[in-house]
Amino acid sequence: MLDPDEFLKLEKCLGIPFTLDGACNKNLDNSHVPSNSCTVDRPFEETHIRGERVFLNGPFDKLDEMLHHYCMEKAESPYDTSGCFVVPKWPKALFNRFLKGMHVLVHYPKGSRIFYAVDKETGKRELMPGIPWDVMV
C-alpha cells in the first residue's frame, strides 16, 4: 500500500477525498478507503466506477486491464468520474496508452520508500525497502 501520509498529501493536493480504493487485499488492511474498496471478491475490472473518485495502486502486471476498465467507465460518465493511479515509470509498458492526457501529480525516484506491506504474522504495517524504479502518481 502507498504510505498513508503520501495518500493524505494526494487528497489534500486534489482538494477532494477519494471514494473508491481500486485494489486491496481481502482483509482491507491495506485499503485507503475501507468503506468502498475493490478486492479479489469484488474485482476492479468488474466494478461500475462511474461517479467515483478512484485511487488505484494495483498490481503492476494488471495495470493494463485495470486502466482500460477505468477509461471505459470514465467515457460513460466523464464529468463525475476521476482517478489517481500509482504506476511505475516503464516507458514501453502497454498501460501507458491509457495515461495519455493525464497529469503527473507526484514523481517518486528509484529508491524512494513509499510502500508499506502488512506483516502476515503481526498484522502491522511495515515500511518496505526502496522502490526498484521510478513511480508516478
C-alpha positions as CSV (number, residue, x, y, z in Angstrom):
1,M,0.0,0.0,0.0
2,L,1.1,3.6,-0.6
3,D,2.4,5.3,2.5
4,P,-0.8,6.6,4.3
5,D,0.9,10.1,4.7
6,E,1.5,10.2,0.9
7,F,-2.1,9.3,0.3
8,L,-3.3,12.1,2.6
9,K,-1.0,14.5,0.7
10,L,-2.6,13.5,-2.6
11,E,-6.1,14.1,-1.2
12,K,-5.1,17.4,0.1
13,C,-3.4,18.4,-3.2
14,L,-6.6,17.4,-5.1
15,G,-8.9,19.0,-2.5
16,I,-11.4,16.2,-2.5
17,P,-11.4,12.7,-0.9
18,F,-11.2,9.5,-2.9
19,T,-14.4,7.5,-2.8
20,L,-13.1,4.1,-4.0
21,D,-9.8,2.2,-3.5
22,G,-9.4,0.1,-6.6
23,A,-7.1,-2.6,-5.4
24,C,-7.0,-4.1,-1.8
25,N,-6.5,-7.4,-0.2
26,K,-9.4,-9.4,1.1
27,N,-9.0,-8.2,4.7
28,L,-8.9,-4.5,3.6
29,D,-6.0,-3.9,5.9
30,N,-4.2,-2.2,3.1
31,S,-7.1,0.0,1.9
32,H,-7.1,3.7,1.9
33,V,-10.9,3.8,1.5
34,P,-12.1,0.8,3.6
35,S,-15.7,1.8,3.2
36,N,-15.5,1.2,-0.6
37,S,-12.8,-1.0,-1.9
38,C,-12.2,-3.5,-4.6
39,T,-10.8,-6.9,-3.7
40,V,-10.4,-10.4,-5.1
41,D,-14.1,-10.8,-4.3
42,R,-15.1,-7.5,-6.0
43,P,-12.6,-7.0,-8.8
44,F,-12.0,-3.5,-10.0
45,E,-12.3,-4.6,-13.7
46,E,-15.9,-5.8,-13.0
47,T,-17.0,-2.9,-10.8
48,H,-19.0,0.0,-12.1
49,I,-17.0,3.0,-11.1
50,R,-18.9,5.8,-12.8
51,G,-19.2,8.8,-10.4
52,E,-16.3,7.6,-8.2
53,R,-13.1,9.3,-7.4
54,V,-10.8,6.3,-7.7
55,F,-7.4,5.7,-6.0
56,L,-5.7,2.8,-7.8
57,N,-2.4,1.2,-6.6
58,G,-3.0,-2.0,-8.4
59,P,-0.6,-4.9,-9.2
60,F,1.7,-3.6,-11.9
61,D,1.1,-6.7,-14.0
62,K,-2.7,-5.9,-14.1
63,L,-2.5,-2.2,-14.8
64,D,-3.2,-2.5,-18.5
65,E,-6.6,-4.1,-17.9
66,M,-7.4,-2.0,-14.9
67,L,-6.6,1.3,-16.6
68,H,-8.5,0.1,-19.7
69,H,-11.6,-0.5,-17.5
70,Y,-11.2,2.9,-15.8
71,C,-11.0,4.7,-19.2
72,M,-14.1,2.8,-20.5
73,E,-16.1,3.7,-17.3
74,K,-14.9,7.3,-17.4
75,A,-16.0,7.6,-21.1
76,E,-19.5,6.7,-19.9
77,S,-19.5,9.4,-17.2
78,P,-16.7,11.8,-17.9
79,Y,-17.7,14.7,-15.7
80,D,-18.1,12.9,-12.4
81,T,-15.6,10.1,-12.6
82,S,-11.9,10.8,-11.8
83,G,-8.9,8.8,-10.8
84,C,-5.4,8.8,-9.4
85,F,-3.1,5.9,-10.3
86,V,0.2,4.7,-8.9
87,V,2.2,3.5,-11.8
88,P,5.8,2.5,-12.5
89,K,7.7,4.7,-14.9
90,W,8.2,2.0,-17.6
91,P,8.4,3.8,-21.0
92,K,7.5,0.6,-23.0
93,A,4.6,-0.7,-20.8
94,L,1.3,-1.3,-22.6
95,F,-0.6,0.6,-19.9
96,N,1.0,3.9,-20.9
97,R,-1.5,4.2,-23.7
98,F,-4.2,4.8,-21.1
99,L,-2.3,7.5,-19.4
100,K,-2.2,9.9,-22.4
101,G,-3.6,13.3,-21.4
102,M,-3.3,12.6,-17.7
103,H,-1.1,14.8,-15.4
104,V,1.7,13.6,-13.1
105,L,0.9,14.8,-9.6
106,V,3.9,13.2,-7.9
107,H,7.1,11.6,-9.1
108,Y,9.0,9.2,-6.7
109,P,12.5,8.4,-7.9
110,K,14.0,5.0,-7.7
111,G,15.0,4.2,-4.1
112,S,12.1,6.1,-2.5
113,R,10.4,4.3,0.4
114,I,6.7,4.9,-0.3
115,F,5.1,1.5,0.2
116,Y,4.0,-0.4,3.2
117,A,3.2,-4.1,3.5
118,V,1.1,-5.8,6.2
119,D,3.1,-8.4,8.1
120,K,1.0,-11.6,7.9
121,E,2.1,-12.7,11.4
122,T,1.8,-9.5,13.4
123,G,-0.8,-7.6,11.3
124,K,1.3,-4.5,11.5
125,R,2.2,-2.3,8.6
126,E,5.9,-2.3,7.8
127,L,7.8,0.1,5.5
128,M,9.2,-1.7,2.5
129,P,12.6,-1.2,1.0
130,G,13.2,1.5,-1.6
131,I,11.4,1.1,-4.9
132,P,13.4,-0.5,-7.7
133,W,12.2,2.0,-10.4
134,D,10.7,5.5,-10.6
135,V,7.0,5.6,-9.7
136,M,4.5,8.3,-10.8
137,V,1.0,9.2,-9.5
